Each structure stands twice: as structure tokens, then as C-alpha cells.
């Protein structure tokens, strides 16, 4: 029996740091039975030829074709799974109206498990086809449908981190869509955690339960405190929304006389397995608290353009040592693609730096040193997401999972403009990040298993 389950050969792009991309030209990636990268071998390495001689031509040897490249699978830190059913609609109204008029009604339908199954199966397949190998999901208040989402991730081979949403405050949530009461919300959450942990025992790529208060405005103090205690008891991941918009940020200040970040911290809801979506209105003290506790930000640039009333200062927060990854925020963000969100992250940062109001003089229009590069956006979509979740994902290096998307730059219907056979690989990387569409994503692998294959 050979030592490695599979060997892949080809050129890969992986983040060396938040600003620098590492090009692994013609490397061999040796994958073990657990779906981990046990060894990466450069062409000049002494083992390279011996490994080629042993494995080439065998069924478990995968050679990339000309014009194909490996990227790490993307890590989406913020997906509202039930909202896939309303993606692309109702994006032009204020956040609070959007929630009450469109979003809560559609989420309430997930008490119907047939409907939930149809939407969730389609969503997980769509995200895999877009190169997303790990997703952090908000489900709904329904325990059964939330567990169904975790089961669908397990079955389709995606690494799913799933939260049963808690929203128990009758003042802020509609009667037709909320937890029955605080006790029920906490009991359902605990049962959900135990059921997902059981499911995880038989899921190679991992599924994880996530403690999920929707956001402070929709939860009572009792629920927030109880959820913090459950997260500590079971050492789970935690997710919520934090300081997203003027309205949400203001609500928490009025209620607790402090910012979201500190209120969440008081309830035990920050930590190195916690990801807070948006966070546009963090001040420097909030950011320092995030850095100190290891709490990460799920940056959702497309959604922010619609609902956040601002641009997240990514460069400033990174400089303060805050972990940041990327999220689509389906359906506050209309696109299920992290390629689209990486592009928007760069564009939004340029607008923040240069300013957008032409009436102001150039030097007063923007916020200096705010721009990020496509290299940094790639880092957010991959390694930054892995660090945010404290999981060994998002890099194509030894002791990381084999989560990859195979990108084909030559596919007829979506050919990338590469006309020089010796084109600089940095330039090819940038073209991939800016121009790839789902058609270019030929195969997707998670934990050493092929989970998506696009037919010719």
C-alpha cells in the first residue's frame, strides 16, 4: 500500500502573509487518508523525481492540465442559509424594514422541512460550485431545520459550521417568527449542539455547532447570558452581528450604555472561536478588545454597500491585530461568490481611501491608507477565514486540509485573457481573482474528497 492516498501535481497560489501570495510552481501535494496535506514537494526537492516515478500514471495521481491552477477553497464567514430563497430581491429598503417585511417571513417558512431541504440542498451545491469549501451558517430558529442543514453539509462534503438562530425578545421580533421563550431557546440550542457533535463523529471534513444569538437587538439578556454559558460549556464556535449599521449600533448603546463589542464580551460571546459579522462601527477600544480576545470579523463588502451605512476600515483593523475573513452575507449580499466579494472588498477600500463626495477637495475626501490589494482580499477569503475559525484551512501548506478549487483559465465559455505562454504567474493570479466565473471552477475538493465536478 502506498504511503499517500493521493498526489496532485500543478501550480498553486496560497497566502504567505496577509499581503503576499506564495506561488508554488509545479509542486507535488501529497495527501494522506485524513485528507490532510502531509507533504509539499518543490521540483528541485530530492524526493520529487522518486515520487513522480512511483505515482505517475496511477489512479490516485492527479496532474493539472495546461492553463489550470490550484487555489485554496474559500472560507465564507457569514451566510444566512434560509435567505438564499430571497437572494437578489428587496435590497433597496432600510435594514430594519428589510428584516421585518421580507426576511423574517421567509425564515419563518423553514418550519416546513421539505421547503428547508429544497433550499438548503441548492445553497450548499451552489456555494461548492463557487469554490466555497467551508461555510459559517446562520440557519433559523427551528432546531430540526438547522440540524437538517448540518446533515446536508455532511452529505455533500462541505465543511459546515451551523447555528440555530436565537431571537427571543418579543419587543424586537415578530410574533410569527421567534423562539417560544428564553428557556426553550436555550434548551433547543443545547440539544442542537449535542446533535451536531454526534453528526460530526461520522463526518470526515467536520461539521460544527455554532452558538448564534441573531444580534443583541433580537435577544433578551437572559438568552445572551445563557448562550455565553453554553458556548463555554461545549467549547463551541460563536457568531452574531456586531455594530453593523447606525441603527443596530445605536440600539445597543441605548440599551446597555456601551458598544456592541463590550456588551457581547460581558455575556461571554467573544473569543478565539467567535466571528462577528460586519463590525463597521467598531472604535479603537472595540478593535483592541477583539484583538485581545481573538474575536474575528466576517467582512461582507457587498452587503455593507446595501445595509451598513459605511465601509469597513479593513487596513486599519488589520493593523490593530484583528483577525478578518470574508463573508457573502447571503442575502444582504446578493452574490454567493467570494470572488465577487473579494473584488468588492478591494473596490470599497479604494473608495474609502479616495473618498466619494466630489464636492469636497481631494485631500479632505477620503481616509488615507485604507486601500487593500487583491492579494489581501485573497488572504481574507482563504487563510484569514481559516484563522478566524481557528481551523487548519485556507492554505495549501503541510498540515492543512486539502481543500482546493481547480481553476481552468482556458475553458471556451469563460477563457481568461492570457496570450503569452510565459505570462508572469503573479499576473495570472490577479487575472484569476478578478475574472474567474463559476464556469472556470472545474473541480472542488474538501478534505481530500472531490465534492464538485463541472462537466465539459
DALIN-V440455 format. One record per backbone hydrogen bond with DSSP energy under -0.5 kcal/mol. CO is the residue of the C=O (numbers start at 1). NH is the residue of the N-H. E is the energy in kcal/mol with one decimal. If there is no record, write none. Layout:
co: {CO:CO}
nh: {NH:NH}
e: {E:E}
This chain:
co: {6:7:8:9:10:11:12:13:14:20:20:22:22:23:24:24:25:27:28:28:29:29:30:30:31:31:32:35:36:36:37:39:40:41:42:45:47:48:49:50:51:52:55:58:60:60:61:62:62:65:67:69:70:71:74:74:74:75:75:76:78:78:79:79:80:81:82:83:84:86:90:94:95:96:97:98:98:99:102:103:104:105:106:107:108:109:111:112:113:114:115:116:117:118:119:120:121:122:123:124:125:126:127:127:128:131:131:133:134:135:135:136:137:137:138:140:141:142:143:144:145:146:147:148:149:150:151:152:153:153:158:159:160:160:161:162:163:163:164:165:166:167:168:169:169:174:181:182:183:184:185:186:187:188:189:190:191:192:193:194:195:196:197:198:199:200:202:203:206:208:209:211:212:214:215:216:218:218:220:221:222:223:224:225:226:227:228:229:230:231:231:237:238:240:242:243:245:246:247:248:249:250:251:252:252:253:259:260:261:262:263:264:265:271:273:274:275:275:276:277:277:279:283:284:285:286:287:288:289:290:290:295:296:297:297:298:299:299:300:301:302:303:303:304:304:304:312:313:314:315:316:317:318:323:325:326:329:329:330:337:338:339:340:341:342:343:344:345:346:347:348:349:350:351:352:356:357:361:361:362:362:365:366:367:370:373:374:375:376:377:378:379:379:379:380:381:382:383:384:385:386:386:387:391:392:394:395:397:400:401:402:402:403:404:405:405:406:406:407:407:408:409:411:412:416:417:419:420:424:425:426:427:428:429:430:431:432:437:437:438:440:440:442:443:444:444:445:446:449:449:452:453}
nh: {31:62:29:64:27:70:24:72:22:16:17:14:24:25:12:27:43:10:30:41:8:31:38:39:5:6:35:402:32:38:399:30:42:28:45:48:51:52:53:54:55:56:58:61:7:62:63:9:64:68:409:407:13:405:76:133:134:77:326:136:329:330:81:138:83:84:85:86:87:89:93:98:99:100:101:102:103:104:106:107:108:109:109:110:111:112:113:116:117:118:119:120:121:122:123:124:125:126:127:128:129:130:130:132:131:74:133:159:76:137:161:79:139:163:81:165:143:146:147:148:149:150:151:152:153:154:155:156:157:158:160:135:162:208:137:210:139:165:212:167:214:179:170:172:173:177:185:186:187:188:189:190:191:192:193:194:195:196:197:198:199:200:201:201:202:203:204:206:160:162:237:239:166:241:218:219:168:169:224:225:226:227:228:229:230:231:232:233:234:235:236:211:275:277:279:281:249:250:251:252:253:254:255:256:258:257:263:264:265:266:267:269:268:274:238:296:240:277:298:242:279:282:287:288:289:290:291:292:293:294:295:323:276:299:325:278:301:327:304:305:306:306:307:308:309:310:314:317:318:319:320:322:321:297:299:77:332:333:80:341:342:343:344:345:346:347:348:349:350:351:352:353:354:355:367:358:360:364:365:365:366:356:368:370:315:377:378:379:380:381:382:382:384:385:326:75:386:387:388:389:390:391:390:393:401:383:397:400:37:403:404:448:73:445:71:407:442:443:69:409:411:416:414:415:418:419:421:423:428:429:430:431:432:433:434:435:436:440:441:441:408:442:454:406:451:452:404:449:446:451:444:455}
e: {-3.1:-3.2:-2.9:-2.7:-1.4:-2.4:-2.9:-0.7:-3.9:-2.8:-1.7:-2.1:-0.6:-1.0:-2.0:-0.9:-0.6:-2.0:-0.6:-2.7:-2.2:-0.6:-2.4:-1.4:-1.6:-1.7:-2.2:-2.9:-2.3:-1.0:-3.1:-3.1:-0.5:-2.3:-2.2:-1.4:-2.7:-2.3:-2.8:-2.0:-2.6:-2.8:-2.5:-1.5:-2.6:-0.5:-0.6:-3.1:-0.5:-1.9:-2.8:-3.1:-2.0:-2.7:-0.6:-1.7:-1.7:-0.7:-0.5:-2.6:-3.1:-0.5:-1.1:-3.0:-1.1:-1.5:-1.4:-1.9:-1.2:-1.8:-0.6:-2.9:-2.6:-2.1:-3.0:-1.8:-2.2:-3.3:-1.7:-2.8:-2.2:-0.7:-1.0:-1.8:-1.1:-2.0:-0.8:-2.4:-2.5:-2.0:-2.3:-3.0:-2.5:-1.5:-2.5:-2.5:-2.0:-2.4:-2.8:-2.3:-2.3:-1.1:-0.5:-2.6:-1.9:-3.1:-0.8:-2.4:-2.8:-0.7:-3.0:-1.8:-0.6:-1.7:-1.9:-1.8:-0.5:-2.0:-2.2:-2.1:-1.8:-1.6:-2.3:-2.4:-2.3:-2.3:-2.5:-2.7:-1.2:-1.5:-0.9:-2.3:-0.6:-2.3:-3.8:-2.3:-2.5:-0.6:-0.6:-0.5:-2.4:-2.5:-0.8:-1.1:-1.2:-1.6:-2.3:-2.3:-2.7:-3.1:-1.9:-2.2:-2.4:-2.5:-2.6:-2.2:-2.3:-2.5:-2.3:-1.7:-2.2:-2.3:-0.7:-1.0:-1.4:-1.6:-0.6:-0.8:-0.8:-2.6:-1.0:-2.5:-2.5:-0.8:-1.8:-1.8:-0.6:-2.1:-2.2:-2.6:-2.4:-2.6:-2.0:-1.9:-2.1:-2.6:-1.8:-2.5:-2.5:-0.8:-1.4:-2.7:-2.5:-3.0:-2.1:-2.0:-2.6:-2.4:-2.3:-1.6:-1.8:-2.4:-2.1:-2.9:-0.6:-1.9:-2.2:-3.1:-2.0:-2.2:-1.1:-2.4:-1.9:-1.9:-2.1:-2.7:-1.2:-0.5:-2.4:-2.2:-1.4:-1.5:-2.5:-2.3:-2.1:-2.3:-2.6:-2.6:-2.3:-1.4:-1.5:-0.5:-2.9:-0.9:-2.6:-2.4:-0.5:-3.0:-2.7:-1.3:-0.7:-1.2:-2.8:-1.5:-0.5:-0.5:-2.1:-2.3:-2.9:-2.2:-0.9:-2.1:-2.0:-2.2:-2.7:-2.7:-1.4:-2.6:-2.3:-1.4:-2.5:-2.1:-2.2:-2.4:-1.7:-2.3:-3.3:-1.8:-1.9:-2.1:-2.2:-2.1:-2.8:-2.2:-2.5:-0.9:-1.6:-2.2:-0.7:-1.1:-0.6:-0.5:-0.6:-0.6:-0.6:-2.0:-2.3:-2.0:-2.3:-1.8:-1.0:-0.7:-3.4:-0.6:-1.2:-2.8:-2.0:-2.7:-2.1:-1.6:-0.6:-2.3:-0.8:-2.2:-2.3:-0.5:-1.0:-1.5:-3.2:-1.7:-0.6:-2.1:-2.5:-2.8:-2.3:-0.7:-2.2:-0.8:-2.2:-0.6:-0.6:-2.8:-1.6:-0.7:-2.5:-0.6:-0.6:-2.1:-2.0:-2.5:-2.0:-2.4:-2.6:-2.5:-2.1:-2.6:-2.0:-1.9:-0.6:-1.3:-3.0:-1.3:-3.2:-2.9:-2.9:-1.5:-1.5:-2.1:-2.8:-0.5:-2.1:-0.7}
